[in-house]
Amino acid sequence: MARAGRPSFKPTAKQRRSVEQMASVGEKHDVIAKAVGVSDETLRKYFGDELRVGPAKRRQEVLEILYSAARKGNVSAAKRIEEMTRLAGAAAAIEDRDEPAPVPIGKKAATKAAAEGVTGKYAPPAAPKLVVNNE
């Protein structure tokens, strides 16, 4: 007996390549789904790898092209590679810092801390000394 209903979706190589390319330039999933002609859920179900890994693969291809052009003497490509390397090194240095970023405090906490530091004429009175010892 034949199954009734719509046949299951089978993505083509061209669709997979399109999803990778669109994901690599930062397109939103709903835009990619419309361009490919599927629903957002179908896109996530059948093109999950392309959405996750596609941008990295495309970036690798661009880097290969840049390195190839730089080796052939293209000065612009060499400068771009040098800039990308410098930025990557700076980002890594920032991540390697040991000291965490200071946690900002709210207005009330800042006011309370400032009030506790007051000395002199406007300082709060000291707590009274207890005369009774309950030991």
N, C-alpha and C positions, 0 to 999 in steps of 0.2 A: 504494500500500500504506500503511495507517495505521500510525502509530507506536505501539508498545506502551509501557505504563508510565504512570506518574502524570503528569498535565498539569503544566506549569510554574506556579509560584506567581505570582499577580498581586495585588499589594497594593491595597487600596481606599483611598479618601481618608479614610475614618473610621479605618482602621488607622494611616495615616500621621500623622493628627492625634493619635491616642492615643500613638504612639511619641514624638512631639515633646513632648507634655505630660508624659509620664512621665520622659523624659530631662531635661527642664527642672527637675524637682524632685529630680534626683539618683538616681533608681532605677537599680539595677544591670541590666546587659543581660539576665541570665538571668531576672530578675523581669519585665522588659518582654516578653521572648519568651513567657513563660508566659501573660501577660495578653493578648497579641495572638493566641496560639495557634499559634506557629511555633517552630522550633528556634532555638538561639542562632546557628548558622551562617546560617540563612535570614534572621534579623533583621539580621545584619551585612551580608549580601549585598544585600538589597532595601531596607533602611532606613538605609543608611550616611549619606546626607545628613541625614536627620532626626536621627540620633544625634549628628552633628557640629554641625549648624547649628541644630537645634531649640531648644536652651537659649538661644542668643543671640536667636533670633526671639521666643521667649516673653518674655524679659527686655525686649526692645524694646516689646512690646505692653503689658507692665505699666508701663513708664516712660511710654508715651503716655497710658495711663489716669491715672497719677499727675499728669502735667503738665496734662491736661485738667481734673482735679478741682481742682488748685491754682489754675488760671486762673479757675475758677468760685467761688473763695473758700474752698475746703476747707483749713483751717489745718493739719490733720494731714498732708494730702498735701504741703503746702508744707514742713513741718518734715522730713518723710521725704526729700524731694528735697534739701533743704539738707544733711541728714546724709549722704546718699549722695554728694553733691558733695564735701563735706569729706573723707570717707574716701577717695574716688578721688584727690583732690589729695594727701593724705598718702601714699598708696601710690605715686603718681608721684614724689613727692619722695624716697622711700626708694630707688626704682629709679635715680634720677638721681645718687645719691651716687657720688663718685669713688673713695673709699677702700674696698677690698674688706674683707670680714670677716676677722678674724685667724684663721689656721689653728691649731687646737689641737695641741699637741705631746703625745706620750705620756709615761708616767711615767719610762721609762728616759732619754729625751731630756731631760726636765726635771731629773732627778737629775744627769746628766752636766753640764748647763749650770750647775747650782748648784755642782758640785764644781770646775769650772774657774774659778769666781769667788772661790774661797777664797784668802785672803791671810793673812800672819802666820805664827804658829807651826805651823799645820796645812796650810800651802800645800805643794803637791807640789814636790820639788826640781827645780832647773833642769837642763836637759840638759847633759851634759859637753861641754867645748870640745875640738874635735879638734886634735891637735898636728900631724898629718901633712897636708900639702897635696898633693893628687893632680893638680895641674895640669901 
